[in-house]
Amino acid sequence: MEPATSPPAADIAKPLSDFQKIGHNTYLWTSPPYLSQPGDQTPLILLFAWNAAAAKHIAKYTLTYKEFFPTSRILLVRCFTQDMFRSASSYSSLLQPAIELVAEHTTAGGEVLVHSFSNGGGNQVNEFAKAWKKKYGTVLPMRAQILDSSPTKGPWMKSHAAISASLPKSMFWVWFGGALVHLLLVCTFIADKLMGREHMMVVLCRQLNDESVFDTKVPRVYLYSKADQMVGFEEADEHADIAKAKGWDVTKVQFEKSPHCGHIREDQRKYWTAVVVAWTKGPRDK
């Protein structure tokens, strides 16, 4: 399987219009061959998008996945800022349609590629894996796990940049959005101190390397950039090192100039080669 170039923007007339909504921020695309072929020949791509990702940007990835895996099914979970502040119990309920679909797929012998973007997608996949463990008592079954532009422990200005990027582009938000984001961060900081709890992103970084929730036999690919203004290069690099020390088969794919969740702009062949190699490799036996 050779990586191809991503389709030009002109080919994405109505991005994600062929996806069916099946739950909260959850969308499904099924290839025609998926329902007629054996489970072991029909991959499931479980995609967790970054916070407030536009459909046209997500489609650059879904279209390439359709090309690479023409007999697949793609399950997309989108993320918006309010989702980052939901409780685990709330998440568990909202993610049930997606969890049941993954269970149906794996029961039939199908395999799963999990691809998350930024801390928005990282938070979603973490809550998904925890809800799976609670319901089925096992780690989330995966053949490969891809982490794009994540994770970060959420330092102030990087958090500000990430949330600000998700705001509407109307005049009100252009003028006052930055200040309101600072206010949100102040309130979160005070609440954490009063309640004696850790920063939610610090907790997320630790939980993404929890061997009781994520399978250490599954190959992991970290894709991150020195130019990312929202997730520190050193943070993603450190997380990958911790994962490797805990037993994961880690591949680091580093970029020099690409922006947050935009590494295919710098070198799409390098990006997709790493994804395909991890999928081809699959989990080790022990």
C-alpha positions as CSV (number, residue, x, y, z in Angstrom):
1,M,0.0,0.0,0.0
2,E,1.7,3.2,-1.2
3,P,0.8,6.6,0.2
4,A,-0.8,8.9,-2.3
5,T,-1.1,12.6,-2.3
6,S,-4.1,14.2,-0.6
7,P,-6.9,15.4,-3.0
8,P,-6.9,19.1,-3.9
9,A,-9.3,21.3,-2.1
10,A,-11.3,21.8,-5.3
11,D,-12.3,18.1,-5.1
12,I,-13.9,18.6,-1.7
13,A,-17.1,20.2,-2.8
14,K,-19.3,19.2,0.1
15,P,-16.9,17.9,2.8
16,L,-18.3,15.1,5.0
17,S,-21.7,15.2,3.2
18,D,-21.5,11.4,2.7
19,F,-21.2,10.8,6.5
20,Q,-24.3,9.9,8.4
21,K,-24.8,11.3,11.9
22,I,-25.3,8.5,14.4
23,G,-24.8,10.3,17.8
24,H,-23.4,13.3,19.6
25,N,-20.7,14.7,17.2
26,T,-20.4,11.2,15.8
27,Y,-20.6,10.5,12.1
28,L,-20.3,7.3,10.0
29,W,-19.2,6.5,6.5
30,T,-19.4,3.0,5.1
31,S,-17.8,1.8,1.9
32,P,-20.1,-0.3,-0.4
33,P,-17.8,-3.4,0.0
34,Y,-17.8,-3.2,3.8
35,L,-21.1,-4.9,4.4
36,S,-20.4,-7.8,2.0
37,Q,-16.8,-8.8,2.8
38,P,-15.4,-10.7,5.8
39,G,-14.6,-8.7,8.9
40,D,-10.8,-9.3,8.6
41,Q,-10.9,-7.5,5.2
42,T,-12.8,-4.4,6.3
43,P,-10.8,-2.0,8.6
44,L,-12.5,0.5,10.8
45,I,-10.9,3.9,11.0
46,L,-11.8,5.6,14.3
47,L,-11.0,9.3,13.8
48,F,-11.0,11.8,16.7
49,A,-10.8,15.3,15.2
50,W,-9.2,18.4,16.9
51,N,-11.2,21.0,18.6
52,A,-13.6,22.9,16.3
53,A,-12.0,21.4,13.2
54,A,-13.7,22.5,10.0
55,A,-15.3,19.8,7.9
56,K,-13.2,20.8,4.9
57,H,-10.0,20.2,6.9
58,I,-11.2,16.9,8.4
59,A,-12.1,15.8,4.8
60,K,-8.5,15.9,3.7
61,Y,-7.9,13.0,6.0
62,T,-11.1,11.1,5.4
63,L,-10.6,11.2,1.7
64,T,-7.1,9.8,1.9
65,Y,-8.3,7.1,4.3
66,K,-11.0,6.1,1.8
67,E,-8.3,5.8,-0.9
68,F,-6.0,3.7,1.3
69,F,-8.8,1.5,2.7
70,P,-11.5,1.2,0.0
71,T,-13.3,-1.6,1.9
72,S,-13.3,0.3,5.2
73,R,-15.8,2.1,7.5
74,I,-14.8,5.5,9.0
75,L,-16.2,6.5,12.3
76,L,-15.6,10.2,13.0
77,V,-16.0,11.8,16.4
78,R,-15.8,15.6,16.3
79,C,-14.9,17.9,19.2
80,F,-15.9,21.3,20.4
81,T,-14.7,23.4,23.3
82,Q,-17.6,22.5,25.6
83,D,-16.8,18.8,25.1
84,M,-13.5,19.4,26.8
85,F,-15.3,20.2,30.1
86,R,-17.7,17.3,30.2
87,S,-17.6,14.7,33.0
88,A,-16.5,11.1,32.4
89,S,-20.1,9.9,33.0
90,S,-21.5,12.3,30.5
91,Y,-18.9,11.2,27.9
92,S,-19.7,7.6,28.5
93,S,-23.3,8.1,27.6
94,L,-22.7,10.3,24.6
95,L,-20.1,7.9,23.1
96,Q,-22.3,4.8,23.4
97,P,-23.4,4.7,19.7
98,A,-19.7,4.8,18.6
99,I,-18.7,2.2,21.2
100,E,-21.4,-0.2,20.2
101,L,-20.4,0.2,16.5
102,V,-16.7,-0.6,17.3
103,A,-17.8,-3.6,19.4
104,E,-19.9,-4.9,16.5
105,H,-17.0,-4.4,14.1
106,T,-14.4,-6.2,16.3
107,T,-16.8,-9.0,17.2
108,A,-17.0,-9.7,13.5
109,G,-13.2,-10.0,13.3
110,G,-12.5,-6.5,12.1
111,E,-9.5,-4.4,13.1
112,V,-9.4,-0.8,14.2
113,L,-7.0,2.1,13.4
114,V,-7.3,4.9,15.9
115,H,-6.2,8.4,14.8
116,S,-6.6,11.4,17.1
117,F,-5.6,15.0,16.6
118,S,-4.5,17.5,19.3
119,N,-5.7,17.5,22.9
120,G,-9.3,17.8,21.7
121,G,-9.1,14.4,19.9
122,G,-6.8,13.1,22.6
123,N,-9.3,13.8,25.2
124,Q,-12.0,12.1,23.2
125,V,-10.0,9.0,22.6
126,N,-9.1,8.8,26.2
127,E,-12.7,9.1,27.3
128,F,-13.7,6.6,24.7
129,A,-11.0,4.1,25.9
130,K,-12.0,4.5,29.5
131,A,-15.7,4.0,28.7
132,W,-14.8,0.9,26.7
133,K,-12.9,-0.5,29.6
134,K,-15.7,0.2,32.0
135,K,-18.3,-1.5,29.7
136,Y,-16.3,-4.5,28.4
137,G,-13.5,-4.8,31.0
138,T,-10.7,-4.8,28.3
139,V,-8.4,-2.3,26.7
140,L,-9.7,-0.7,23.5
141,P,-8.8,-3.1,20.6
142,M,-6.6,-1.4,18.1
143,R,-4.2,-2.5,15.3
144,A,-2.4,0.9,15.3
145,Q,-2.7,4.2,17.2
146,I,-1.8,7.6,15.6
147,L,-1.4,10.8,17.7
148,D,-1.2,14.0,15.7
149,S,-0.1,17.2,17.4
150,S,-0.5,15.9,20.9
151,P,-0.5,15.8,23.8
152,T,0.3,18.9,25.8
153,K,0.0,19.6,29.5
154,G,-1.8,22.9,28.6
155,P,0.6,25.8,29.5
156,W,-1.3,29.1,29.6
157,M,-0.5,30.7,26.3
158,K,-0.6,27.5,24.3
159,S,-4.0,26.8,25.8
160,H,-5.1,30.3,25.0
161,A,-3.9,29.9,21.4
162,A,-5.8,26.6,21.0
163,I,-9.1,27.8,22.4
164,S,-8.9,31.2,20.5
165,A,-8.4,29.3,17.2
166,S,-11.8,27.6,17.8
167,L,-13.7,30.9,18.3
168,P,-16.2,32.3,15.7
169,K,-14.8,34.9,13.3
170,S,-17.4,37.5,14.0
171,M,-16.4,41.0,15.0
172,F,-17.4,40.5,18.6
173,W,-15.1,37.5,19.0
174,V,-12.3,39.2,17.1
175,W,-12.4,42.1,19.6
176,F,-13.2,40.4,22.8
177,G,-12.5,36.7,22.3
178,G,-8.9,36.8,23.5
179,A,-9.8,38.5,26.8
180,L,-12.7,36.1,27.4
181,V,-10.4,33.1,26.8
182,H,-8.0,34.5,29.4
183,L,-11.0,34.9,31.8
184,L,-12.0,31.2,31.2
185,L,-8.4,30.1,31.9
186,V,-8.4,32.2,35.1
187,C,-11.6,30.7,36.3
188,T,-10.3,27.2,35.5
189,F,-7.1,27.9,37.4
190,I,-9.0,29.2,40.5
191,A,-11.4,26.2,40.4
192,D,-8.5,23.8,40.2
193,K,-6.8,25.4,43.2
194,L,-10.0,25.6,45.3
195,M,-10.8,22.0,44.6
196,G,-7.3,20.7,44.9
197,R,-7.2,19.0,41.5
198,E,-4.6,18.8,38.8
199,H,-4.8,20.6,35.5
200,M,-7.0,18.6,33.3
201,M,-4.4,18.5,30.5
202,V,-1.8,17.2,32.9
203,V,-4.2,14.4,33.8
204,L,-4.9,13.7,30.2
205,C,-1.2,13.3,29.4
206,R,-0.8,10.8,32.2
207,Q,-3.9,8.8,31.2
208,L,-3.0,8.5,27.6
209,N,0.0,6.5,28.8
210,D,-2.1,4.3,31.2
211,E,-1.3,0.7,30.4
212,S,-4.5,-0.5,31.9
213,V,-6.5,1.5,29.4
214,F,-4.3,1.5,26.3
215,D,-2.6,-1.6,24.9
216,T,1.2,-1.4,25.0
217,K,1.4,-4.1,22.3
218,V,-0.2,-1.6,19.8
219,P,2.3,0.4,17.7
220,R,2.1,4.2,18.3
221,V,2.9,7.0,15.9
222,Y,3.5,10.5,17.2
223,L,3.4,13.3,14.5
224,Y,4.5,16.7,15.8
225,S,6.2,19.9,14.7
226,K,8.8,22.3,16.0
227,A,6.6,25.1,14.6
228,D,3.4,24.1,16.4
229,Q,2.1,27.1,18.5
230,M,-0.4,25.1,20.5
231,V,1.4,21.9,21.4
232,G,5.0,22.1,22.4
233,F,7.5,20.0,20.4
234,E,9.2,19.0,23.6
235,E,6.0,18.0,25.3
236,A,5.0,15.6,22.5
237,D,8.5,14.3,22.4
238,E,8.6,13.7,26.1
239,H,5.2,11.8,26.0
240,A,6.5,9.6,23.3
241,D,9.6,8.8,25.3
242,I,7.5,7.9,28.4
243,A,5.3,5.6,26.2
244,K,8.4,3.9,24.8
245,A,9.8,3.4,28.4
246,K,6.5,1.8,29.4
247,G,6.7,-0.7,26.5
248,W,4.9,0.8,23.5
249,D,6.5,0.4,20.1
250,V,6.8,4.1,19.4
251,T,7.6,5.9,16.1
252,K,8.3,9.6,16.2
253,V,7.6,11.6,13.0
254,Q,9.0,15.1,13.5
255,F,8.3,18.1,11.2
256,E,10.1,21.4,11.0
257,K,7.7,24.1,9.8
258,S,4.2,22.6,9.8
259,P,1.4,24.3,11.9
260,H,-0.8,22.6,14.5
261,C,-2.7,19.6,12.9
262,G,-1.2,20.7,9.5
263,H,1.7,18.4,9.0
264,I,0.5,17.0,5.7
265,R,1.1,20.5,4.3
266,E,4.9,20.1,4.9
267,D,5.3,16.4,3.8
268,Q,2.2,14.3,3.2
269,R,4.2,11.4,2.0
270,K,6.2,11.3,5.2
271,Y,3.0,11.6,7.2
272,W,1.0,8.9,5.5
273,T,3.9,6.5,5.2
274,A,4.2,6.4,9.0
275,V,0.4,5.7,9.3
276,V,0.5,2.9,6.7
277,V,3.7,1.3,8.2
278,A,2.1,1.2,11.7
279,W,-1.1,-0.4,10.3
280,T,0.9,-2.9,8.3
281,K,3.0,-3.8,11.4
282,G,0.1,-4.2,13.8
283,P,0.3,-5.3,17.4
284,R,3.2,-7.5,18.6
285,D,2.4,-10.9,20.0
286,K,3.8,-10.2,23.5
